[in-house]
Amino acid sequence: MNRIYTIIGYIAIIIAISSFVLFFLLGCSNMNTLSVKPSTTTVIYGQDTSTAEKDAKNDVLTDTEKKSWSIKQVFKWE
């Protein structure tokens, strides 16, 4: 009896995966008719640098350098 439940479980998983793939393929078949278009794109580049210094104990303070990119794209419905 357990073998029958296992086979039924495998069949259910195969049907679920097949229906998901079919739904995905049908949903993405015509991408040119989507009503969502990019509106604005913003690119931000930031840089933060500091120099190394020695303190009273002759320890070197950290020399840090940070660079960051940020890209933001806004979409609008048409």
VMD Tcl script that builds the backbone (N, CA, C; Angstrom):
set m [mol new atoms 234]
animate dup $m
set s [atomselect $m all]
$s set {name element resname resid chain x y z} {
  {N N MET 1 A 0.825 -1.199 0.000}
  {CA C MET 1 A 0.000 0.000 0.000}
  {C C MET 1 A 0.869 1.262 0.000}
  {N N ASN 2 A 1.988 1.222 0.719}
  {CA C ASN 2 A 2.878 2.382 0.731}
  {C C ASN 2 A 3.458 2.657 -0.649}
  {N N ARG 3 A 3.675 1.593 -1.414}
  {CA C ARG 3 A 4.241 1.752 -2.754}
  {C C ARG 3 A 3.272 2.514 -3.654}
  {N N ILE 4 A 1.980 2.283 -3.508}
  {CA C ILE 4 A 0.969 2.979 -4.303}
  {C C ILE 4 A 0.965 4.468 -3.943}
  {N N TYR 5 A 1.056 4.777 -2.625}
  {CA C TYR 5 A 1.083 6.179 -2.208}
  {C C TYR 5 A 2.339 6.874 -2.724}
  {N N THR 6 A 3.440 6.175 -2.777}
  {CA C THR 6 A 4.677 6.753 -3.301}
  {C C THR 6 A 4.552 7.056 -4.779}
  {N N ILE 7 A 3.991 6.143 -5.544}
  {CA C ILE 7 A 3.799 6.353 -6.978}
  {C C ILE 7 A 2.828 7.504 -7.218}
  {N N ILE 8 A 1.749 7.565 -6.456}
  {CA C ILE 8 A 0.791 8.658 -6.591}
  {C C ILE 8 A 1.454 9.988 -6.236}
  {N N GLY 9 A 2.314 9.981 -5.230}
  {CA C GLY 9 A 3.038 11.202 -4.850}
  {C C GLY 9 A 3.957 11.678 -5.966}
  {N N TYR 10 A 4.687 10.738 -6.592}
  {CA C TYR 10 A 5.564 11.103 -7.706}
  {C C TYR 10 A 4.771 11.668 -8.881}
  {N N ILE 11 A 3.636 11.053 -9.168}
  {CA C ILE 11 A 2.792 11.541 -10.263}
  {C C ILE 11 A 2.273 12.939 -9.951}
  {N N ALA 12 A 1.885 13.178 -8.706}
  {CA C ALA 12 A 1.390 14.504 -8.317}
  {C C ALA 12 A 2.493 15.555 -8.455}
  {N N ILE 13 A 3.712 15.206 -8.083}
  {CA C ILE 13 A 4.833 16.144 -8.213}
  {C C ILE 13 A 5.109 16.437 -9.683}
  {N N ILE 14 A 5.095 15.417 -10.518}
  {CA C ILE 14 A 5.334 15.612 -11.955}
  {C C ILE 14 A 4.258 16.494 -12.558}
  {N N ILE 15 A 2.996 16.287 -12.184}
  {CA C ILE 15 A 1.901 17.114 -12.699}
  {C C ILE 15 A 2.061 18.554 -12.232}
  {N N ALA 16 A 2.442 18.751 -10.971}
  {CA C ALA 16 A 2.613 20.109 -10.446}
  {C C ALA 16 A 3.742 20.840 -11.174}
  {N N ILE 17 A 4.866 20.179 -11.365}
  {CA C ILE 17 A 5.998 20.809 -12.055}
  {C C ILE 17 A 5.635 21.091 -13.511}
  {N N SER 18 A 4.963 20.150 -14.171}
  {CA C SER 18 A 4.576 20.346 -15.565}
  {C C SER 18 A 3.616 21.519 -15.714}
  {N N SER 19 A 2.665 21.635 -14.818}
  {CA C SER 19 A 1.716 22.740 -14.910}
  {C C SER 19 A 2.405 24.071 -14.633}
  {N N PHE 20 A 3.381 24.098 -13.724}
  {CA C PHE 20 A 4.127 25.321 -13.460}
  {C C PHE 20 A 4.932 25.738 -14.688}
  {N N VAL 21 A 5.611 24.786 -15.322}
  {CA C VAL 21 A 6.396 25.092 -16.524}
  {C C VAL 21 A 5.483 25.576 -17.642}
  {N N LEU 22 A 4.354 24.930 -17.828}
  {CA C LEU 22 A 3.414 25.337 -18.861}
  {C C LEU 22 A 2.875 26.733 -18.596}
  {N N PHE 23 A 2.513 27.014 -17.353}
  {CA C PHE 23 A 2.026 28.344 -16.977}
  {C C PHE 23 A 3.101 29.396 -17.222}
  {N N PHE 24 A 4.346 29.097 -16.866}
  {CA C PHE 24 A 5.450 30.043 -17.061}
  {C C PHE 24 A 5.683 30.309 -18.541}
  {N N LEU 25 A 5.686 29.279 -19.352}
  {CA C LEU 25 A 5.934 29.453 -20.782}
  {C C LEU 25 A 4.804 30.228 -21.457}
  {N N LEU 26 A 3.574 29.955 -21.089}
  {CA C LEU 26 A 2.452 30.676 -21.677}
  {C C LEU 26 A 2.408 32.118 -21.203}
  {N N GLY 27 A 2.782 32.358 -19.964}
  {CA C GLY 27 A 2.761 33.714 -19.421}
  {C C GLY 27 A 3.834 34.600 -20.006}
  {N N CYS 28 A 4.953 34.031 -20.430}
  {CA C CYS 28 A 6.064 34.823 -20.951}
  {C C CYS 28 A 6.200 34.718 -22.463}
  {N N SER 29 A 5.175 34.259 -23.129}
  {CA C SER 29 A 5.312 34.025 -24.562}
  {C C SER 29 A 5.353 35.308 -25.379}
  {N N ASN 30 A 4.671 36.361 -24.955}
  {CA C ASN 30 A 4.626 37.584 -25.748}
  {C C ASN 30 A 5.046 38.763 -24.878}
  {N N MET 31 A 6.354 38.958 -24.715}
  {CA C MET 31 A 6.867 40.006 -23.841}
  {C C MET 31 A 6.703 41.405 -24.438}
  {N N ASN 32 A 6.498 41.517 -25.738}
  {CA C ASN 32 A 6.382 42.830 -26.372}
  {C C ASN 32 A 5.072 43.524 -26.060}
  {N N THR 33 A 4.082 42.791 -25.589}
  {CA C THR 33 A 2.786 43.400 -25.317}
  {C C THR 33 A 2.625 43.796 -23.853}
  {N N LEU 34 A 3.685 43.708 -23.060}
  {CA C LEU 34 A 3.573 44.119 -21.664}
  {C C LEU 34 A 3.359 45.621 -21.589}
  {N N SER 35 A 2.560 46.048 -20.636}
  {CA C SER 35 A 2.266 47.466 -20.514}
  {C C SER 35 A 3.156 48.150 -19.482}
  {N N VAL 36 A 4.240 47.512 -19.070}
  {CA C VAL 36 A 5.178 48.101 -18.127}
  {C C VAL 36 A 6.429 48.501 -18.900}
  {N N LYS 37 A 6.786 49.773 -18.817}
  {CA C LYS 37 A 7.957 50.292 -19.529}
  {C C LYS 37 A 8.861 51.020 -18.534}
  {N N PRO 38 A 10.190 51.003 -18.764}
  {CA C PRO 38 A 11.076 51.765 -17.880}
  {C C PRO 38 A 10.823 53.255 -18.019}
  {N N SER 39 A 10.752 53.953 -16.899}
  {CA C SER 39 A 10.469 55.377 -16.894}
  {C C SER 39 A 11.749 56.192 -16.692}
  {N N THR 40 A 12.421 55.983 -15.575}
  {CA C THR 40 A 13.662 56.702 -15.285}
  {C C THR 40 A 14.699 55.730 -14.753}
  {N N THR 41 A 15.950 56.041 -15.037}
  {CA C THR 41 A 17.067 55.260 -14.523}
  {C C THR 41 A 18.036 56.214 -13.844}
  {N N THR 42 A 18.395 55.918 -12.597}
  {CA C THR 42 A 19.310 56.751 -11.838}
  {C C THR 42 A 20.529 55.924 -11.472}
  {N N VAL 43 A 21.713 56.452 -11.785}
  {CA C VAL 43 A 22.969 55.791 -11.440}
  {C C VAL 43 A 23.713 56.709 -10.479}
  {N N ILE 44 A 24.077 56.190 -9.308}
  {CA C ILE 44 A 24.784 56.966 -8.294}
  {C C ILE 44 A 26.120 56.286 -8.019}
  {N N TYR 45 A 27.180 57.073 -8.073}
  {CA C TYR 45 A 28.513 56.566 -7.749}
  {C C TYR 45 A 29.039 57.363 -6.568}
  {N N GLY 46 A 29.408 56.678 -5.501}
  {CA C GLY 46 A 29.924 57.357 -4.323}
  {C C GLY 46 A 31.317 56.858 -3.975}
  {N N GLN 47 A 32.152 57.759 -3.486}
  {CA C GLN 47 A 33.509 57.384 -3.111}
  {C C GLN 47 A 33.843 58.078 -1.807}
  {N N ASP 48 A 34.417 57.347 -0.850}
  {CA C ASP 48 A 34.783 57.898 0.443}
  {C C ASP 48 A 36.184 57.397 0.768}
  {N N THR 49 A 37.141 58.293 0.906}
  {CA C THR 49 A 38.517 57.897 1.206}
  {C C THR 49 A 39.005 58.596 2.461}
  {N N SER 50 A 39.928 57.989 3.149}
  {CA C SER 50 A 40.568 58.613 4.300}
  {C C SER 50 A 42.042 58.226 4.292}
  {N N THR 51 A 42.864 59.000 4.996}
  {CA C THR 51 A 44.302 58.742 4.995}
  {C C THR 51 A 44.726 58.071 6.289}
  {N N ALA 52 A 45.901 57.457 6.258}
  {CA C ALA 52 A 46.436 56.800 7.442}
  {C C ALA 52 A 47.144 57.823 8.328}
  {N N GLU 53 A 46.940 57.686 9.632}
  {CA C GLU 53 A 47.584 58.575 10.604}
  {C C GLU 53 A 48.130 57.736 11.743}
  {N N LYS 54 A 49.102 58.263 12.453}
  {CA C LYS 54 A 49.645 57.588 13.625}
  {C C LYS 54 A 49.126 58.286 14.868}
  {N N ASP 55 A 48.778 57.484 15.887}
  {CA C ASP 55 A 48.324 58.074 17.137}
  {C C ASP 55 A 49.501 58.218 18.106}
  {N N ALA 56 A 49.225 58.545 19.368}
  {CA C ALA 56 A 50.283 58.792 20.363}
  {C C ALA 56 A 51.116 57.553 20.644}
  {N N LYS 57 A 50.539 56.369 20.479}
  {CA C LYS 57 A 51.274 55.119 20.733}
  {C C LYS 57 A 51.978 54.623 19.481}
  {N N ASN 58 A 52.004 55.434 18.458}
  {CA C ASN 58 A 52.631 55.101 17.179}
  {C C ASN 58 A 51.893 53.979 16.432}
  {N N ASP 59 A 50.648 53.747 16.787}
  {CA C ASP 59 A 49.822 52.786 16.056}
  {C C ASP 59 A 49.243 53.487 14.833}
  {N N VAL 60 A 49.181 52.756 13.735}
  {CA C VAL 60 A 48.652 53.328 12.500}
  {C C VAL 60 A 47.136 53.156 12.485}
  {N N LEU 61 A 46.462 54.268 12.297}
  {CA C LEU 61 A 45.006 54.200 12.160}
  {C C LEU 61 A 44.668 53.676 10.775}
  {N N THR 62 A 43.509 53.144 10.638}
  {CA C THR 62 A 43.142 52.478 9.385}
  {C C THR 62 A 43.019 53.459 8.232}
  {N N ASP 63 A 43.409 52.994 7.086}
  {CA C ASP 63 A 43.256 53.738 5.840}
  {C C ASP 63 A 42.094 53.091 5.095}
  {N N THR 64 A 40.991 53.775 5.014}
  {CA C THR 64 A 39.794 53.183 4.404}
  {C C THR 64 A 39.475 53.846 3.084}
  {N N GLU 65 A 38.909 53.065 2.221}
  {CA C GLU 65 A 38.448 53.569 0.934}
  {C C GLU 65 A 37.167 52.827 0.589}
  {N N LYS 66 A 36.125 53.563 0.327}
  {CA C LYS 66 A 34.836 52.957 -0.007}
  {C C LYS 66 A 34.392 53.447 -1.370}
  {N N LYS 67 A 33.957 52.531 -2.169}
  {CA C LYS 67 A 33.372 52.879 -3.462}
  {C C LYS 67 A 32.046 52.128 -3.567}
  {N N SER 68 A 31.049 52.794 -4.051}
  {CA C SER 68 A 29.755 52.130 -4.172}
  {C C SER 68 A 29.035 52.592 -5.428}
  {N N TRP 69 A 28.289 51.672 -5.990}
  {CA C TRP 69 A 27.432 51.935 -7.140}
  {C C TRP 69 A 26.006 51.663 -6.729}
  {N N SER 70 A 25.111 52.465 -7.207}
  {CA C SER 70 A 23.693 52.238 -6.968}
  {C C SER 70 A 22.949 52.536 -8.266}
  {N N ILE 71 A 22.171 51.562 -8.700}
  {CA C ILE 71 A 21.371 51.742 -9.910}
  {C C ILE 71 A 19.906 51.547 -9.539}
  {N N LYS 72 A 19.094 52.536 -9.871}
  {CA C LYS 72 A 17.671 52.463 -9.561}
  {C C LYS 72 A 16.898 52.700 -10.851}
  {N N GLN 73 A 16.003 51.788 -11.156}
  {CA C GLN 73 A 15.187 51.934 -12.362}
  {C C GLN 73 A 13.722 51.903 -11.958}
  {N N VAL 74 A 12.994 52.909 -12.393}
  {CA C VAL 74 A 11.570 53.050 -12.078}
  {C C VAL 74 A 10.769 52.660 -13.317}
  {N N PHE 75 A 9.770 51.838 -13.120}
  {CA C PHE 75 A 8.901 51.410 -14.212}
  {C C PHE 75 A 7.532 52.044 -14.061}
  {N N LYS 76 A 6.862 52.257 -15.178}
  {CA C LYS 76 A 5.510 52.794 -15.129}
  {C C LYS 76 A 4.588 51.944 -15.991}
  {N N TRP 77 A 3.351 51.886 -15.583}
  {CA C TRP 77 A 2.327 51.161 -16.344}
  {C C TRP 77 A 1.795 52.071 -17.422}
  {N N GLU 78 A 1.663 51.562 -18.632}
  {CA C GLU 78 A 1.108 52.342 -19.735}
  {C C GLU 78 A -0.220 51.776 -20.164}
}
mol reanalyze $m
mol bondsrecalc $m
mol representation Tube
mol addrep $m
